[in-house]
Amino acid sequence: MRPTVVVDTGPIVALLDADEARHDWARARFEELRAPLLTCEAVLSEASFLLRRAGADPSLPARLVRRGVLEVAGLFESDADTDALVRLMRRYASFPMSFADACLVRIVERTPNGSVMTLDSGFHIYRQAGRRTIPLLIPSP
């Protein structure tokens, strides 16, 4: 079974905004990985907001979904997922964990061989199922 890559906000923004410092890294990762890559609505919302703030088209993340580059994982189809999101945000409240980060951790928990593509070194803190580290695709510092 091939690994499933779950994408955070940073790589999406870096891919879509050539002025971003990690644009080349993000472009290379998206080119080498097999689509669709998983994400969540909260990440798309964050990416749209950041792109608008940078003067770019905020609809670009939605276009990645339309083209099949990204697939949105449904997280509110069961009480178990909702309860897990609440538990994650409470567990990491002092960090604090964003709603988007909680969604990504939950997707990885549900996905065999899952990893997170991120620019956020804070992901090193998070654990799936409370104990296991989350494999990360992250640029070198």
HUCOR-V540993 format. One record per backbone hydrogen bond with DSSP energy under -1.0 kcal/mol. CO is the residue of the C=O (numbers start at 1). NH is the residue of the N-H. Records with the same first field share a line. If there is no record, write none. Layout:
CO: NH + NH
//
This chain:
4: 115
5: 38
6: 117
9: 13
10: 14
11: 15
12: 16
13: 17
17: 20
20: 23
22: 26
23: 27
24: 28
25: 29
26: 30
27: 31
28: 32
29: 33
37: 71
38: 7
39: 73
40: 44
41: 45
42: 46
43: 47
44: 48
45: 49
46: 50
47: 51
48: 52
49: 53
50: 54
51: 56
52: 55
57: 60
59: 63
60: 64
61: 65
62: 66
63: 67
64: 69 + 70
65: 68
69: 37
71: 39
78: 82
79: 83
80: 84
81: 85
82: 86
83: 87
84: 88
85: 89
86: 90
87: 91
88: 92
90: 93
92: 95
98: 102
99: 103
100: 104
101: 105
102: 106
103: 107
104: 108
105: 109
106: 110
111: 114
113: 4
115: 6
116: 137
117: 8
120: 123
121: 124
122: 125
128: 131 + 132
132: 128
135: 116
137: 118
//
